Amino acid sequence: MKKIEEFSKEIKKLSQIIESMPKFTPENYVENQVKRGLRDEKGAGVVAGLTDISDVIAKKEVNGEMVFCPGELYYRGINVKDMISGYDEKMHSGFEEATYLLLFGKLPNETQLKNFREVIANLYKLPRNFVRDVIMKGASKDIMNSLARSILTLYSYDSHAMDNSLENVLRQCLSLIAVTPMLAVYAYSAHMHYNENKSLIIHKPKAEYSIAENVLHMLRVDSKFTSLEAKVLDIAFILHAEHGGGNNSTFTTHVVTSSGTDTYSTITASLCSLKGPRHGGANIKVMEMFADIKKHVHDWKNKTELKRYLAQILEGKAFDKAGLIYGMGHAVYSVSDPRAEVFKQFVEQLAVEKGRVKEFELYKNVEELSRELIMEKRKIFKGVSANVDFYSGFVYNMLGLPLELYTPMFAVARMSGWSAHRIEELQNTGKIIRPAYVSLNGRKEYKPLNER
């Protein structure tokens, strides 16, 4: 066996071979009529399936021509803005209502919602010793990886794990919707205990609490939270619950489901997709960027100073040198992201309660100035606006959620959408999803080893 140093050198040599291999150019994609990232240079996407679950609107027809318009988001035909405006202040269970709508195609009446909440509450439980044997062992700072491991391990505790009948898959999905908040919060507590030498806190969820209320209850030492805190987190879950079949993690749900595999494997694959910084991890980058802005911009109210530094970020001279203002822009929306527009008013309310209005004003100024700068300095075929990630990280920070739980909270919400799409895929198709790729390698002659 080679020593570690020699082995590392061999790995480096092998990686250099890969680095020297030819890479595809933008022209290669155009010549072969392949939409890179499944979108063309104007943002038009490849239609890959049908769905009744949600609809993301960014364009409307005007005088026979499709033009960009303020964004709209519909769950089963219901405008999400209307759902938020009709929010029940007493219940704090808007996320459960949205989940019912996504799964069953209609809004629940009062009795149906009450019964559904009871079903979810009865599923607030994990297998015996699961917390000790799975979550506590090998505690990781990366809570998304802990989530994926826990959900995949739940397969072993399910005597009907491979049963893809409608009733069984629904049972599995409802169970995952109920326990994912526990898996996330407990994984964070285990990480803090074993890796950071902090006290171990394990609060069991309360049946009378909504999912949003239970997250705050389980996470906090004293289990206390205000009505506004629960409301804002609940609304955040509603807005993150679903966003069409084409987003990366939900498309993953369809692709993996179409192979005929089990619910736990499917949801784990979706989690791994969401973990990426180009998807569910985006709000963390927003928070890191704002920490950098606060460090370098002395007067947050001085728009000239702020715009100057934002220009440096956009030019790749500041922050992470990537040339991106995180939280600005979206693959689909142009004029506005309806989720950000709806969320902003509740972000402001929470900022007032938390005494952080100055920071909220900073966010608004960055949003305004970034839009101007990006339109000035980049060739944008469509408009640019703040997306939901722009404000969600700030909300989680005001709620006292640690950075490690930002993306897992996205997963808690999106579990509803993934469940609806898994069921839809199982109900409506019998074919495996298998897109085609164009090969550019050509043909080569094989030579025996002694002739190479």
N, C-alpha and C positions, 0 to 999 in steps of 0.2 A: 504493500500500500504506500502511496506517495504521502509525503508530509503535507500538512495543511497549507503551508506557504506555496509549495509546488502545485498543489491542486488548484489554489486560487489563481495562479499564473495561467494554468491550462484553461480555466473557465474564462479568464480575460481574453486569451487568444481566440477561443471559440466565439465569444461575443463580438470580437472585432471582425470575424468572418461575416457574421450577420449584419454588422454595421456597414460593411463594404458592399453588400448586395444592393442591386438597383432598387430605387424607390419610385413609386408611382407619382406622376406629375398631374397637375390639374388638367392638362391637355389630354392625358390618358383617359380620364373620366369623361371628358367632353366627346372625344373621338368614339368611344365605345357606348355612348349614350347611357352612362351609369350615373345615377344621382348620388353624389358623395354624402354619406350620412343619411341617405334616402331623401335628400332634399336638393333641389337645383339651386343655381346662383340667385334665383329670385325667391327662394324659400318655399316653393311648391313641393309638397311631399308626395311620396308614393302611397297610393291607396292600397292598404294591405288587408283590410277586413271590414266587417260590418259590426256595429254595436248599437244597442238601444240604451246603454247605461248613461252616457254623458255626451255633451256636444260642446266643443270649444269654438267660439266664433271670433274671427278677427277681420273678416271681409264680408261685405254685402254688395249686392248688385245694384248699381245706380245707372240708369239709362243704358242698360245692356252691358255694362262694364263692371267687373269686380274691383272694388276699391276698399282700402283699409278703413276700418271703423273702430270706435271704442269697443274693447273686448267684452265678450259675454261668455258666461259659463252656465251650462244647464245640467242638472242632474235629473235624468228621466223626464226631460222636458220642462222641469221647474227651474226658473232662474234662481241661482244661488243668492243673488242680491235680495230677492223677495223672501227667501228663507231666513236670511239674517235680519231683515227688517221686521219679520214676524216672530222674532226670537222670544221665547217664554222666559222671563226674568226669574221666575220661581223655580223652574225645573233644572236649569243648567244641563239639559240633556239634548241639546241641539244636535250633537254629534250622533247620538243614538237614533234620533229622528232621521238624520241624513243617511245613516247606515241602513235603516229599515227601507228608506226610499230606494237606495242603490240596489239592495238585494231583492226587494219584492216589487219594485216598479211603481209604487204608489205611496203617497203620504199616509202615515198611520193616523187613525182617530185617537182620541184620548185613551180609550180602553186598550186598543192595540199597542200603543206606545208604552203604557203601563205594564202590560203583559210582556212585551219585548224586553223592557228593562229588567224585569224579574228573571227572564231567561238568561240574559247576560250576567246578572248578579249571581245566579246559581252556578255559573261557569267561572267565577272568580276563585279558582282553585287549581293547584298544581299537584301532580302525583306525590305520594308520600316520599319524603326525604329528597325530593328533586332539587330543592334549593341547596341543600347540603352537598349532595353527590354530584350535581351537574354545574350549578351556577357558582358555588363557592370554590370549587376546585379549578385551579388554573385561571383564576380571576385575571381579566384582561382590561387594560385601559381602553381598548377599542370595544365599545359596547355593542356596536353593530356586529362584530365578529362573535361576541358572546350571545347576542340574540340569534344569530344564524345557527350557532352550535346548539343552543337550547331547543330551538324549534325543530331542527333536524333530529335531535335526540328524543323529542316527544313521540316520534314515529315508533320507537321501541316500547312505549307505554300504551300504544293503541292497538287493541286486538283486531281492529278492522281497518288498519292503516292503508291497505291497498284497495279497499272497496271504494270505487268511484261512482257509486250510485248517488243520485241527487240528495236523498235524505242524509246519507252518511257524510258526503262532502260538506253539506250545509252545517251539520253538527261540528265537523272539524273546523270549518271557517269561523263559526260563532265562538268556538272555544278559543281559537287563536286571537280573535278580536278582543276577547275578555282578558286573556292572560298576558298578551304582549306588553302592556304597561307594567305588570309585575316583573316580567323577565328583564325589562330594561332597567327599572329602578333598582331591583335587587342586584343586578349585575354591576351597576354603578356603586352600590353600597359595598359589594364584595371587593371591588377594585380599590376603593378608598380604604377599606379595612386592611387588606393584605398587602397592598402596594404603597399606601400612603400612611399606614399606621394610625388610621382614624377609627373612631368607634363604629361598631357594626350596628346598623339600624335596619330592622325588618318590621315594617308595619303591615299587617294583613289588610286587604281592601275591605271596605264596608259596603254591605249590600244596598244600603240606602243612598249611597253616593253614586254619582255619574262617573263615567270613565275619567273625565277631566278633573273632577273633584278628588277622585282616588289617586291620581298622579300626584297632586299637591299634598294630599294626606300622607301617602307612602314616602314621599321624598323628604319631607320636613321633619326635623327632630320633634317639634311640638305638635305636628299634624294640623296646624292652624292655617287658614287662608281666608281672604276676604271674598265677598260675593263677586266683586268686579274681577278679581284674579281668576276665579273659576270661570266666569263668563268669557273673559278674553281667551283663556286657554281652550275652552270649548269651541269658540268661534274659529280659533286657529286650526283645530282639528277638522271642523266642517270644511274649511277652505282648502285643506290639504288632503281631504279624503279621496278625491278622484280628479283626474284631469285627462280624460280621453284614453283610447286604447293605444295611441301611438307613442306616448312617453316611454322612455327606455325601460323602466321597471315593469310597467303594465304590459308592454309588448312582450317582455320576457315571460310574464305570467301566461300569456296566450301561447307563446312558442313552446314553453316547457309543458304546459297542460296538453297541448296537441300531441305530444309524444306518448301520452297515456300514463305518465308517472303519477305518483301520489301527491296529496295536498302538501305535506311537509316539505318534500323536495322542491315543489313548485314555489312555495312561499319563500323558502330559503334562497332560491335563485333570484327571486325578485328583490329580496333584501340585499343580496350581494350587488345587484345592479344599482339600487338606490344609494348604496354607500359611497359611490363615486363622487368626487368633487364637482363634476360637471352635471350632477343630478341632485341627489338629496343633501350632499355636503356643501352646497353653495352658500347657505346662510352662515356657515363658519368662516368662509372666506370674506364675507361682508363684514363680520365682526372684527376680524383681523385687520381688514382695511381701515375700518373706522378707528381702531386703536392706534393705527399708524397716523391717520389724519389728525387725531387729537394730540398726538405727540409733536407733530411738525407744524400745525396751524395754531398760532397762539391766540388769535382772536376769532372765535367761531362765527361771530356775527359779521366779520369783515368779508364780504363776498368777493372782493378783489383778491385778497390773500388766499381765500379758499379756492377760488377758480384757478389761480396760478398753480397751486399744488395739485389740484385735480388734473390739470393739463400735463403736469410732470408724470403723474401716474399713467395717464392715457398714452403718453409718449414713451413709456417703458423706462423712465428715469427714476421712478420712486416706487415705494412699497415693494412688491415682489418682482418688479421689472417685467411683468407679463404684458403690460400695455392694456390692462382691462380694469374697468371700474365695475366691480362686482355688484350684482343686484340690479344692474341696468341692462335692459334688453331681454328678449325672450324669443325662442325659436318660432313661435306662432304669433303672439300678440305684437301689435305695432303701436297703435294710438294709446292704448292703456291695457294693463292687466287688471281685470275686474276684481281679482282677489286682493291685490294691493290697494285698490281704490276703496273697497269695502273695509279692509282691515285698518286702514290708516286712522279712521275716526276712533276706533277702539284703542289703538296704540296711543293716541293723544290722551284719551281718558285715563289710561293706566299711567302714563307719564305724569299727569297731574297728581294722581294719588300717590305716586312714588317720589314726587318732587324732582322729576328729571325732565322738565319742560325744555330746558336749554339744550339738552341732547336731542330731543325730538325736533326742535327748530333746526339743529345742525343737520339732521337727516333730511328734513324738507329742503334745506338749502342745497345740500349735495345732490338731491334728486333733480332739482330745478337746473342747477349749473351743469350737471353731468349731461343732461339731455341736450343742452345748448352746445356743449363742447363736442360731444360725439357726432352731432349733426354737422358741426363745422369741420371737424378734422377727419372724419371717416366717410367713405363712399357707402352710404346706407340707402338701399333701394326702398326701404320702408322706415317708418318712424321708430323711435326708441323710447321706452318708458320703463319705470321701475317695475320689477316683478315682485312676487309675494315674498321671495327670499330677502329682499331689501329691508323689510321691516320685521320679519319673523324672528331673526336672531336677537334684535333689540328687545322684542317682547319677552323672549325666553330669558334674556339677561335680567330684565326687570322683575320677572317672576322668580328669580333666584335659581333657575335651572343651570347646572354646570354645562360647559361647552361640550363635554363628552356625550351629553344626552340630546343635543340639538337634532342630529340626524335620526336617532332612535325615536324621537317624538314625531318626526315626519312618518316613520314606519308605523307607529301606533295609529296614526290617522289613515294612512294609505292602505292599511290592512283591510279596511272596508271595501275600497275600490278594487284591490287585487282579488278579494273574495268574490265580488260580483262578476268580475271578468273571468275568473276561473270557472265559475258556474255557467256563465254564458258560453264559453268555449266548449265545455263538455256537452251542453244542451244543443248546440247548433252546428257542430262540424264533426266529421269523422276522418279528416285528412290531417296529416302532419304538416306543419308550416315549414316550408323549405324553399327559401328564395334562391335564385340562381346567381352565380358569380361568373364574370368573364375572365378567362385565363389569358395572361399575356406572356407566358413562359415559352411558348413554341415547342418544338420537338428537338431532342438531343440524342446523340448516339451513346449507348451504354458501352463502356470499356471495362474489361476485367481489371482486377486490382493491380496486377503486375504491369499493366500498360498505362496507368494513370500518371 
